[in-house]
Amino acid sequence: MLLAEDLLILTVDPAGGLVGDGRHASSRDAMARAILVDLIVHGAVTLEQGKLQVVDPLPQAHRLLTMALRVLGDGRFPPESAIARLRRRMWSVRSDLMDGFERLGIIHRLNTGLFGRFGREHFALQSTQTRAERVAKLRRGCESPSLEDLSALGLALLAESLGLAEHFVSSESRLRMRGWANTMRPTPTAISGGIAAPRQRLAAILAVLEQA
């Protein structure tokens, strides 16, 4: 699953509605950050001298990631500019992913407003296994952060920056995870293996999330 999909699953309460401030965690801005983090995890986007750029333009496993690479093109962007560019050009990410979840039977749409026609759409979760897998991934990223599992760590950092992790993970684990991530961030003088190294990818992820 995409990190954006992980986030969306975590925001949906099994009984319907949103977990905590789920509207913020599933916003267009949050989806743009999640896509950027996914591209960094996969090594397609790197951070050099404070700017994000595509280093692997080949098609990704998911069409939305490939679309994001095309949106970024061959430009070099400060993190906030890359986020804004994806937010503007890929505004339908949330609805596209939620429609896919509905087709797969992971969620179902609840009727809201007058005859279900007005107001924001609400969903309830049908697949408890899918949610359990996402929660386990989030907890793994928070409780056992590792550069060998950047996807779980990326989800943990995303969820923490959006105020979502607190609904699933203890404050002690989240505090340790944040401290660990900041400790592992490479310094300008550190030898960390080049732009594709895990520590450099972590630095790029943190740069994206610090714009929240």
N, C-alpha and C positions, 0 to 999 in steps of 0.2 A: 504493500500500500504506500501511497504518497504520504509524506508528513502532513500535508493539508487534509488528507482523508483521515489520518489518525486524529488530528485536532477536532475535526467535525464529529467523529464518532464520540469523542470524549465530551463534547458539549451537549449531546442529546441525552436527556434524562430518560431512563427506560420507561417511565410512566407518561412521558410527554413533557414538553417544555424544555428549558435549558438549564444546564448545570452552572450555578453561580452566574458570573457575568458572561454567559456564553455568547451573547450577541457581539461583544467585543472580540472574543476569541475566534469567532467565525466571520469577522468582518472582511471586507475586501483588502484592507491593509494587512490583516493577519494572514490571509491566504497568500498575498504577495511575498511576505516574509518567509512563509513556510516553503513556497516554491524555490525561493532563492537558497534557503538552507539545504533543501534537497539537492539542488544543483551543486552546491559546495561539497556536500557529503559524497556525491558521485564524482567529484573531481572535474566537473565541466566548467566551473566558475572558480576563480581564485581572486585573492586580494593582494595587490601589489601597490606599495607606496600609497596606501589609503584608498585605492580605487578598485572596484570589482570589474573583472573582464572575463569574457568567454575564452577558454583555452582549448576546449574540446567541442566543436560545433556539430559533431556527428549526432544523428537522431538518438534520442534516449528511449528507454523502455516504455515510457508513458508519453502519450501525445501532448499533454499539457507541459511537460518538461521540455519537449522539443519546440513547442510553440514559444515558451519563455526564452529559449536560446535565440530564436529568430527575432523576438522583440528586442533583446539586448544587442544583437548583432555584433559588430566589431568595435563597439564603443567602449570607453573606459569611464565608469561612473562612480562617484562617491556612493556609499551604501544608501543614503536617503534618496538619491536620484534614481538608483536602480529600483528601489522599492516603489517609488512614485510612477516610474515608467510601466512596471508590471501591473500596478494597481489600475492605471488608466487603460491599458491595452487588453487586460485580461479580467475585465470586470465581472464576467459571468462564471468564474471558477466555482464559487460556492453552489450556485444553482445547478451547474452541470454535474458536480459531484453528488449532490443530494438526489438529483434525478436518477443517477446511476445506482445509488444505494437503494432507491425505491424499486427500481427494476429488478435488482438482485434479491429483494426481500429482506434487506438488512434493516430498513426502517419502513414505517408506513406513515402516510400523511393524515393529520387530524383535521377535522372540519373546524373552522374558526369563524367568528363573526356571523353576520346574517347569511344563513344558508352556506357558510363556508366560503363566501366569495370575497370578503373584505378582511383587511388586517394582514399582519405578517403571518406567513405559513408556519405551522407547528408540526413537529414530527415526534413519533415515539419509536423507540428501538425495538426491533423484533429479534435480532440475532444477539443473544446474550454471550455467545462464544466470541463473536467479533469484538464486542466491547471488552470482554475479559482479556483478550489478547492485546488490545490497545492499552488497557490499564497496566497489564504486566510489563509491557514495553516501557511505559512511562516510569513505572517504579524501578525497573532495571536501570534506566538511564539516571534516575535520581539517587538510588541507593548503592549502585555499583558502577559509577561512571568510568568509562574506559575509552581510550582512543581507538581501540580495536572494534568498538561498537558505536561508531559515530552517529548512526541513524537513531539509536535509542537516546544517546546523549543530546542530539539535536532536538528530538521531541521533548526531552526533559527541560532543556533551556528555553525552547519555544513556549511550552506550557507555563513555565515559571514566569516568563516575561509578560504573559497575557493574563496572569492571575488565575489560571486554571489548575495548576499543579496542586495548589493548597487543598483542593477538594478530594485529592487521592493519596497524597504523600505527606508525611509528618513534616513539621517545620524544621526539625533537627536534620532530617535527611536532605531537605532542600537547601538548608544553609551550608551543610557540608559539601553538597554538589557545587554550589556557586563558588565556594572557597577553592575547591579542587580545580574548577575550570579556570579561575583567575590565576591560580598557581601554575597551571600547565600552559597558559598563554605564553608564546615565545616573546622574549624581549628583543629589541633591535640588535643586540650583540650576541644573542643565543644562536648556536648552530643547531638548526632544527630540521635539516634535510631537504631544503628547497620548498618551492611554493606548493607542491603536491603532498608534502608530508602531513601526517595527521595533526601535528601541533599547529601548522600553518592553516589547515582547514578549520581547526577550532578557533583560531584567531579571526578568520573570516566570518564564521558563524556569530561570534560575539560582536563583531563590528556591525553586522546586520541587526542584531537584537538590541544593541545599545541605542538604536534610533527609535525604539518604541516609546 
